């Protein structure tokens, strides 16, 4: 791609309009990135940036371990996806509402016992977007799985965060990770131990920063975290609303397979039946409102809407506004 072409067709990230004193500088390009792994938009007066933490290679069985293997294989083939394993996207969101800069989930980080070199990119990509970690006033955790809190326990990160940082998480999630139950999950070897260790270290490092809530918490004007349960007991979603626009960050309530196979169980779900109920109810609601959806494991930039398709649902990606 020629330099003239890239200069004449700026990325969507350059179109983020924020006050002059903001810490967002999304036009700055990372030195090693061919295409910046971030996408910016506005929801009314709220500034939003979706940031990719990379991809996580996992077995396809994880997408629906209660489904017949042949049916699951046919679904993967219909989606032009590999039969045995494929890359799960990992997305986080940065939100600016009023005087608050909010990070929703913190990425995978680095676990020396797992070979995941293509994930854990969030901190570097925030830096490439010129977002200073010290400017983040609040973090919302959809839940405490490793790919959502791991970025916070990387060496040297806590020292770069402000001491009065508020970390919002459902109390049920904190309670669960004091003695987590993995009996109903279906994860590859090594993952349960890694998840336990990461959650334990996160709580040890950040307990003083926690701001827990029972069912719902307003984080900033138009930014509401709401507990859904299912995936984990304290799993929550984050809804942004301003003017007549809205966006829901669904965390792990919805996966790529969940639109037309919403009753398939994901291997990371600690209560699969409840997770399926949560997923179906959320998809129905989003189809009714027509609002934007972003989720952790939908293909970057993850923005789209939900439509009803008979007895199931249909994912309608937005056209990338670049």
Legacy VTK file of the C-alpha trace (Angstrom):
# vtk DataFile Version 3.0
C-alpha trace
ASCII
DATASET POLYDATA
POINTS 322 float
0.000 0.000 0.000
1.486 3.351 -1.006
2.155 6.130 1.474
-0.012 8.499 -0.575
-2.942 6.083 -0.429
-2.747 5.689 3.344
-2.423 9.451 3.838
-5.444 10.189 1.649
-7.660 7.560 3.278
-7.209 7.981 7.045
-8.261 5.225 9.374
-11.508 5.508 11.301
-9.456 5.946 14.442
-8.427 9.378 13.230
-12.073 10.428 13.184
-12.581 10.174 16.946
-13.606 13.655 18.065
-12.720 14.299 21.699
-11.892 17.378 23.756
-8.450 18.903 23.363
-7.350 17.884 26.866
-8.247 14.220 26.444
-5.617 11.508 26.746
-6.983 9.741 23.662
-4.707 10.111 20.640
-6.019 7.382 18.344
-4.285 8.688 15.245
-0.859 7.624 16.517
0.221 4.444 14.775
2.228 1.688 16.409
5.663 1.268 14.877
5.195 -2.441 14.147
1.522 -2.417 13.103
0.578 -2.533 9.440
-3.032 -1.793 10.404
-3.778 -0.331 13.844
-5.749 -2.871 15.879
-8.259 -0.363 17.199
-11.523 1.110 16.021
-13.094 4.323 17.324
-16.671 5.554 17.292
-19.052 7.761 19.257
-22.209 6.784 21.082
-23.854 10.168 21.466
-21.456 12.130 23.678
-19.512 9.027 24.740
-16.214 8.220 23.030
-15.531 4.532 22.461
-12.504 2.655 21.198
-12.480 -1.097 20.569
-8.954 -2.465 21.000
-7.770 -5.933 19.981
-5.782 -7.895 22.538
-4.824 -10.379 19.828
-6.113 -13.894 19.206
-6.263 -17.054 21.290
-5.985 -20.435 19.497
-8.406 -22.972 21.004
-10.013 -26.284 19.987
-13.293 -25.972 18.091
-14.947 -28.297 20.616
-14.834 -25.341 23.000
-17.473 -23.598 20.882
-20.148 -26.212 21.570
-19.132 -29.215 23.628
-22.754 -30.346 24.039
-23.291 -30.429 20.256
-22.880 -33.509 18.092
-19.329 -33.504 16.706
-20.540 -33.861 13.100
-23.007 -30.985 13.483
-20.316 -28.832 15.002
-17.911 -29.728 12.191
-20.544 -28.806 9.602
-21.067 -25.437 11.267
-17.338 -24.753 11.176
-17.200 -25.775 7.510
-20.161 -23.526 6.655
-18.304 -20.629 8.293
-15.075 -21.473 6.399
-13.323 -22.089 9.724
-10.800 -24.835 10.510
-12.228 -28.106 11.748
-9.998 -28.671 14.775
-8.849 -25.321 16.168
-9.137 -21.677 15.272
-8.243 -18.244 16.635
-10.660 -16.629 19.066
-10.534 -12.835 18.870
-9.900 -10.943 22.095
-11.397 -7.454 22.351
-11.440 -4.811 25.079
-13.016 -1.350 25.080
-11.875 2.093 26.210
-14.678 4.538 27.050
-14.555 8.253 27.805
-17.651 9.685 29.448
-17.553 13.004 31.253
-14.296 13.245 33.166
-13.807 9.481 33.360
-11.677 7.237 31.171
-12.834 3.650 31.559
-11.161 0.441 30.441
-13.593 -2.453 30.027
-11.578 -5.648 30.605
-7.798 -5.801 30.645
-6.733 -8.545 28.248
-4.825 -11.780 28.695
-1.455 -10.540 29.825
1.424 -13.027 29.802
1.305 -16.469 31.402
4.694 -18.215 31.188
3.039 -21.639 31.474
0.872 -21.184 28.370
2.195 -20.761 24.839
-0.029 -17.909 23.630
2.307 -15.497 21.823
-0.405 -13.891 19.649
-2.503 -12.727 22.603
-1.814 -10.328 25.446
-1.282 -7.331 23.154
-3.639 -4.856 24.869
-1.117 -2.852 26.878
1.151 -2.347 23.857
-1.805 -1.368 21.688
-3.103 1.128 24.229
0.381 2.638 24.209
0.361 2.695 20.394
-2.936 4.607 20.592
-1.202 7.042 23.000
-3.547 6.119 25.851
-1.625 6.590 29.078
-2.455 3.923 31.665
-2.210 6.624 34.306
-5.157 8.422 32.717
-7.517 5.471 33.280
-9.827 6.380 36.167
-11.940 3.203 36.180
-11.765 -0.398 35.025
-14.842 -2.565 34.603
-14.311 -6.326 34.603
-16.988 -8.352 32.890
-15.571 -11.285 34.869
-12.271 -12.554 36.237
-11.188 -15.112 33.655
-7.528 -14.772 32.747
-8.179 -13.185 29.329
-10.030 -10.324 31.057
-7.781 -9.564 34.049
-4.374 -10.931 33.043
-3.142 -7.641 31.647
-3.319 -6.128 35.119
-0.912 -8.622 36.696
1.895 -8.201 34.161
5.034 -6.976 35.915
5.283 -3.203 36.142
1.668 -2.476 35.144
0.275 -1.707 38.588
2.960 0.944 39.090
1.772 2.705 35.919
-1.848 2.854 37.104
-3.126 5.614 39.354
-3.315 4.693 43.056
-6.968 5.805 43.282
-7.985 3.580 40.333
-11.474 2.123 40.782
-11.997 -1.458 39.567
-15.677 -2.355 39.250
-16.665 -6.015 39.444
-19.717 -7.887 40.701
-19.411 -9.096 44.284
-20.601 -12.538 43.156
-17.545 -12.747 40.908
-15.136 -11.952 43.710
-16.853 -14.493 45.948
-16.691 -17.183 43.250
-12.946 -16.844 42.716
-12.198 -17.320 46.378
-12.981 -21.017 45.734
-13.796 -21.500 42.012
-15.689 -24.530 40.700
-14.563 -25.923 37.312
-16.609 -29.139 37.381
-18.913 -28.089 34.529
-16.365 -26.404 32.263
-14.598 -28.099 29.332
-11.192 -26.436 29.017
-7.859 -27.597 27.587
-5.257 -28.882 30.033
-3.515 -26.146 31.943
-6.258 -23.546 31.667
-8.056 -24.154 34.996
-4.797 -23.855 36.933
-3.812 -20.734 35.002
-7.222 -19.125 35.600
-7.095 -19.894 39.315
-3.575 -18.501 39.661
-4.330 -15.312 37.710
-7.521 -14.568 39.652
-5.733 -15.184 42.959
-2.900 -12.851 42.043
-5.300 -10.189 40.756
-7.237 -10.202 44.034
-4.033 -10.056 46.047
-2.724 -7.094 44.040
-5.889 -5.042 43.608
-8.305 -5.856 46.434
-7.953 -2.324 47.778
-9.043 -0.894 44.409
-12.198 -2.992 44.084
-15.609 -1.333 43.957
-18.030 -4.238 44.012
-21.730 -4.161 43.211
-24.592 -6.620 43.540
-26.634 -6.348 40.346
-26.020 -2.996 38.652
-23.641 -0.067 38.908
-23.414 3.291 37.104
-19.747 3.819 36.292
-20.066 7.209 34.564
-22.833 9.161 32.822
-24.507 6.714 30.431
-22.220 3.798 31.392
-23.955 0.996 33.318
-22.519 -2.379 34.351
-25.147 -5.088 34.941
-24.591 -8.593 36.284
-25.931 -11.410 34.121
-24.304 -14.480 35.660
-24.157 -17.678 33.621
-20.701 -17.661 32.106
-19.412 -17.077 35.629
-21.623 -16.254 38.642
-20.649 -12.590 38.549
-20.344 -12.109 34.786
-21.622 -8.697 33.732
-22.255 -6.692 30.590
-21.649 -2.963 30.100
-24.194 -0.778 28.311
-23.404 2.681 26.969
-26.271 5.058 26.180
-26.212 8.708 25.128
-28.817 10.638 23.188
-30.671 8.134 21.038
-27.665 5.807 20.623
-26.613 2.758 22.600
-23.975 0.017 22.586
-23.711 -3.105 24.730
-20.380 -4.750 25.475
-21.452 -8.330 26.130
-18.192 -9.760 27.408
-18.416 -13.555 27.132
-22.206 -13.782 27.089
-22.085 -14.122 23.276
-19.645 -15.995 21.044
-19.557 -16.197 17.247
-21.468 -19.480 17.246
-24.094 -18.142 19.643
-26.316 -16.405 17.122
-27.560 -19.402 15.173
-26.627 -21.956 17.862
-27.415 -20.087 21.098
-27.938 -23.292 23.095
-24.459 -24.661 22.429
-22.323 -24.721 25.565
-18.980 -22.937 25.565
-16.146 -24.727 27.321
-15.414 -21.742 29.585
-18.972 -21.518 30.936
-19.200 -22.502 34.599
-23.006 -22.831 34.430
-23.727 -23.729 30.783
-27.532 -23.900 31.032
-27.752 -20.514 32.721
-25.251 -19.075 30.235
-27.496 -20.227 27.366
-30.528 -18.591 28.998
-28.594 -15.364 29.505
-27.402 -15.444 25.885
-30.877 -15.990 24.420
-32.469 -13.286 26.567
-29.720 -10.803 25.711
-29.924 -11.548 21.989
-33.694 -11.068 22.058
-33.277 -7.736 23.800
-30.588 -6.531 21.397
-32.657 -7.597 18.395
-35.529 -5.579 19.809
-33.556 -2.394 20.439
-31.360 -2.561 17.331
-28.450 -1.147 19.318
-24.814 -1.909 18.634
-23.127 -4.964 20.086
-19.479 -5.597 20.882
-18.267 -8.792 22.539
-14.906 -10.084 23.644
-14.710 -12.982 21.211
-16.440 -11.655 18.086
-14.181 -10.893 15.112
-12.495 -7.495 15.398
-13.723 -4.761 15.324
-16.686 -6.764 16.650
-19.300 -4.066 16.001
-22.640 -5.227 14.714
-26.312 -5.694 15.421
-28.588 -8.632 16.107
-31.542 -9.695 13.985
-34.076 -12.444 14.553
-33.790 -15.345 12.083
-36.690 -17.708 12.646
-36.161 -19.419 15.999
-32.583 -18.186 16.334
-30.614 -15.043 15.526
-28.424 -13.438 12.894
-25.270 -11.369 13.319
-25.190 -8.230 11.148
-21.698 -6.660 11.176
-21.529 -2.924 10.654
-19.767 -1.560 7.600
-16.340 -0.392 8.729
-16.511 3.411 8.689
-12.994 4.355 7.631
LINES 1 323
322 0 1 2 3 4 5 6 7 8 9 10 11 12 13 14 15 16 17 18 19 20 21 22 23 24 25 26 27 28 29 30 31 32 33 34 35 36 37 38 39 40 41 42 43 44 45 46 47 48 49 50 51 52 53 54 55 56 57 58 59 60 61 62 63 64 65 66 67 68 69 70 71 72 73 74 75 76 77 78 79 80 81 82 83 84 85 86 87 88 89 90 91 92 93 94 95 96 97 98 99 100 101 102 103 104 105 106 107 108 109 110 111 112 113 114 115 116 117 118 119 120 121 122 123 124 125 126 127 128 129 130 131 132 133 134 135 136 137 138 139 140 141 142 143 144 145 146 147 148 149 150 151 152 153 154 155 156 157 158 159 160 161 162 163 164 165 166 167 168 169 170 171 172 173 174 175 176 177 178 179 180 181 182 183 184 185 186 187 188 189 190 191 192 193 194 195 196 197 198 199 200 201 202 203 204 205 206 207 208 209 210 211 212 213 214 215 216 217 218 219 220 221 222 223 224 225 226 227 228 229 230 231 232 233 234 235 236 237 238 239 240 241 242 243 244 245 246 247 248 249 250 251 252 253 254 255 256 257 258 259 260 261 262 263 264 265 266 267 268 269 270 271 272 273 274 275 276 277 278 279 280 281 282 283 284 285 286 287 288 289 290 291 292 293 294 295 296 297 298 299 300 301 302 303 304 305 306 307 308 309 310 311 312 313 314 315 316 317 318 319 320 321
